[in-house]
Amino acid sequence: MPKSKSKHRSKTKSNSGNEKLLLLILIGAGLVVGGFYFLKSSGTKSVAPIPSTTKPAAVAPSPIFGYMSKWVPDAIWEAQKPSNEDDLYGNLTGMAMNGKIKEGGTLPTNNEMGKFENIATMTGMGFEADINLSADGPGASRWGYKKTENGKSQIVIFSYTSGRIFGPEATEEQLSQPTTLSVFVSDPFVAK
């Protein structure tokens, strides 16, 4: 009789091992299916780019940055740096340049509402004003231009923010708040 008990025990152990393996397979399959469903339903529409074995073409620096000290002589400009801009056209890469109006300096008044670019120069480079890039509010403004060549678009966004408050009731402190400037030039992109 003891032998039959040991045979029964070995069958139980064998069945228990198969059940564990089956359970692990079912859990793994559930994780794969659940992960796929989560990724599919997460609402992301972008697909990760396929790595390229060739180097991307170098984008020439924009001549727009060279005009900044001429267009806004009362500003101290920082060096250009890589940047991203999230807007109507997506998350775009490009270069940005920031500046600050010197103490006692002002934004130029040759354009409407403190816009500091030279419109003739922008249109001469093929850019057109794009109202989709515009936003204004107290102490801040943003506006932009877009051009499309050979199926690719490029945008330029100008903006300023200021804590300055003007008017007869403004205190000396309110008048001395800094005004910061920003220019973003996107890399060429395919508009969607």
BELQUINOR-V767799 format. One record per residue. N is the residue number from 0. RES is the residue in one letter. OMEGA is omega in radians with two decimals (999 if undefined). NEAR is the number of other C-alpha atoms within 8 Angstrom. Layout:
n:N res:RES omega:OMEGA near:NEAR
n:N res:RES omega:OMEGA near:NEAR
//
This chain:
n:0 res:M omega:3.12 near:4
n:1 res:P omega:-3.13 near:5
n:2 res:K omega:-3.13 near:6
n:3 res:S omega:3.09 near:7
n:4 res:K omega:-3.12 near:8
n:5 res:S omega:3.08 near:8
n:6 res:K omega:3.14 near:8
n:7 res:H omega:3.11 near:8
n:8 res:R omega:-3.12 near:8
n:9 res:S omega:3.08 near:8
n:10 res:K omega:-3.14 near:8
n:11 res:T omega:3.11 near:8
n:12 res:K omega:-3.14 near:8
n:13 res:S omega:3.11 near:8
n:14 res:N omega:3.13 near:8
n:15 res:S omega:3.10 near:8
n:16 res:G omega:3.11 near:8
n:17 res:N omega:3.13 near:8
n:18 res:E omega:3.11 near:8
n:19 res:K omega:3.12 near:8
n:20 res:L omega:3.11 near:8
n:21 res:L omega:3.12 near:8
n:22 res:L omega:3.10 near:8
n:23 res:L omega:3.12 near:8
n:24 res:I omega:3.14 near:8
n:25 res:L omega:3.11 near:8
n:26 res:I omega:3.12 near:8
n:27 res:G omega:3.13 near:8
n:28 res:A omega:3.11 near:8
n:29 res:G omega:3.11 near:8
n:30 res:L omega:3.13 near:8
n:31 res:V omega:-3.14 near:8
n:32 res:V omega:3.13 near:8
n:33 res:G omega:3.11 near:8
n:34 res:G omega:3.11 near:8
n:35 res:F omega:3.13 near:8
n:36 res:Y omega:3.14 near:8
n:37 res:F omega:3.14 near:8
n:38 res:L omega:-3.12 near:9
n:39 res:K omega:-3.06 near:8
n:40 res:S omega:-3.08 near:7
n:41 res:S omega:3.05 near:6
n:42 res:G omega:3.12 near:6
n:43 res:T omega:-3.10 near:7
n:44 res:K omega:-3.12 near:4
n:45 res:S omega:3.12 near:4
n:46 res:V omega:3.13 near:4
n:47 res:A omega:-3.13 near:4
n:48 res:P omega:3.08 near:4
n:49 res:I omega:-3.13 near:4
n:50 res:P omega:-3.11 near:4
n:51 res:S omega:3.09 near:5
n:52 res:T omega:3.10 near:4
n:53 res:T omega:3.12 near:4
n:54 res:K omega:3.08 near:5
n:55 res:P omega:3.12 near:4
n:56 res:A omega:3.13 near:4
n:57 res:A omega:3.11 near:4
n:58 res:V omega:3.14 near:5
n:59 res:A omega:3.11 near:4
n:60 res:P omega:-3.11 near:4
n:61 res:S omega:3.08 near:7
n:62 res:P omega:-3.12 near:6
n:63 res:I omega:-3.13 near:6
n:64 res:F omega:3.13 near:9
n:65 res:G omega:-3.13 near:7
n:66 res:Y omega:-2.98 near:8
n:67 res:M omega:-3.11 near:11
n:68 res:S omega:3.09 near:11
n:69 res:K omega:-3.10 near:6
n:70 res:W omega:-3.14 near:10
n:71 res:V omega:-3.06 near:10
n:72 res:P omega:3.13 near:7
n:73 res:D omega:-3.12 near:10
n:74 res:A omega:2.98 near:11
n:75 res:I omega:-3.04 near:9
n:76 res:W omega:3.03 near:10
n:77 res:E omega:3.09 near:7
n:78 res:A omega:3.07 near:6
n:79 res:Q omega:3.09 near:9
n:80 res:K omega:3.09 near:7
n:81 res:P omega:-3.08 near:8
n:82 res:S omega:3.03 near:9
n:83 res:N omega:3.09 near:9
n:84 res:E omega:3.14 near:11
n:85 res:D omega:-3.13 near:8
n:86 res:D omega:-3.11 near:8
n:87 res:L omega:-3.08 near:6
n:88 res:Y omega:3.13 near:8
n:89 res:G omega:3.09 near:7
n:90 res:N omega:-3.04 near:8
n:91 res:L omega:3.04 near:12
n:92 res:T omega:3.12 near:10
n:93 res:G omega:3.12 near:12
n:94 res:M omega:3.12 near:13
n:95 res:A omega:3.09 near:12
n:96 res:M omega:-3.14 near:13
n:97 res:N omega:3.11 near:12
n:98 res:G omega:3.13 near:11
n:99 res:K omega:3.09 near:11
n:100 res:I omega:3.12 near:14
n:101 res:K omega:3.10 near:10
n:102 res:E omega:-3.11 near:6
n:103 res:G omega:3.14 near:5
n:104 res:G omega:3.14 near:8
n:105 res:T omega:2.98 near:7
n:106 res:L omega:3.10 near:10
n:107 res:P omega:-3.11 near:10
n:108 res:T omega:-3.12 near:9
n:109 res:N omega:3.08 near:5
n:110 res:N omega:-3.14 near:10
n:111 res:E omega:2.93 near:6
n:112 res:M omega:3.06 near:5
n:113 res:G omega:3.11 near:8
n:114 res:K omega:-2.92 near:10
n:115 res:F omega:3.11 near:11
n:116 res:E omega:3.04 near:9
n:117 res:N omega:-3.03 near:8
n:118 res:I omega:-3.14 near:6
n:119 res:A omega:3.12 near:6
n:120 res:T omega:-3.14 near:7
n:121 res:M omega:3.13 near:12
n:122 res:T omega:3.08 near:9
n:123 res:G omega:3.09 near:7
n:124 res:M omega:3.08 near:6
n:125 res:G omega:3.14 near:7
n:126 res:F omega:3.05 near:10
n:127 res:E omega:3.10 near:9
n:128 res:A omega:-3.14 near:8
n:129 res:D omega:-3.09 near:10
n:130 res:I omega:3.12 near:7
n:131 res:N omega:-3.13 near:6
n:132 res:L omega:-3.03 near:12
n:133 res:S omega:3.02 near:10
n:134 res:A omega:3.13 near:7
n:135 res:D omega:3.08 near:7
n:136 res:G omega:3.14 near:6
n:137 res:P omega:3.07 near:4
n:138 res:G omega:-3.14 near:9
n:139 res:A omega:3.09 near:10
n:140 res:S omega:3.11 near:11
n:141 res:R omega:3.11 near:12
n:142 res:W omega:-3.07 near:13
n:143 res:G omega:-3.12 near:14
n:144 res:Y omega:3.11 near:13
n:145 res:K omega:2.97 near:12
n:146 res:K omega:3.12 near:10
n:147 res:T omega:3.11 near:8
n:148 res:E omega:3.08 near:6
n:149 res:N omega:3.09 near:4
n:150 res:G omega:3.12 near:6
n:151 res:K omega:3.14 near:10
n:152 res:S omega:3.05 near:12
n:153 res:Q omega:3.12 near:12
n:154 res:I omega:3.03 near:11
n:155 res:V omega:3.13 near:11
n:156 res:I omega:3.05 near:13
n:157 res:F omega:3.06 near:13
n:158 res:S omega:2.98 near:11
n:159 res:Y omega:3.00 near:11
n:160 res:T omega:-3.10 near:10
n:161 res:S omega:3.02 near:10
n:162 res:G omega:-3.12 near:9
n:163 res:R omega:3.04 near:11
n:164 res:I omega:-3.11 near:8
n:165 res:F omega:3.10 near:8
n:166 res:G omega:-3.06 near:5
n:167 res:P omega:-3.11 near:4
n:168 res:E omega:-3.10 near:5
n:169 res:A omega:3.10 near:9
n:170 res:T omega:3.11 near:6
n:171 res:E omega:3.13 near:6
n:172 res:E omega:3.14 near:6
n:173 res:Q omega:3.12 near:11
n:174 res:L omega:-3.07 near:10
n:175 res:S omega:3.12 near:9
n:176 res:Q omega:-3.08 near:9
n:177 res:P omega:3.00 near:11
n:178 res:T omega:3.12 near:11
n:179 res:T omega:-3.09 near:11
n:180 res:L omega:3.11 near:12
n:181 res:S omega:3.05 near:12
n:182 res:V omega:3.08 near:12
n:183 res:F omega:3.07 near:13
n:184 res:V omega:-3.09 near:12
n:185 res:S omega:2.91 near:13
n:186 res:D omega:3.07 near:10
n:187 res:P omega:-3.11 near:8
n:188 res:F omega:3.08 near:9
n:189 res:V omega:-3.13 near:7
n:190 res:A omega:-3.13 near:6
n:191 res:K omega:999 near:3
//
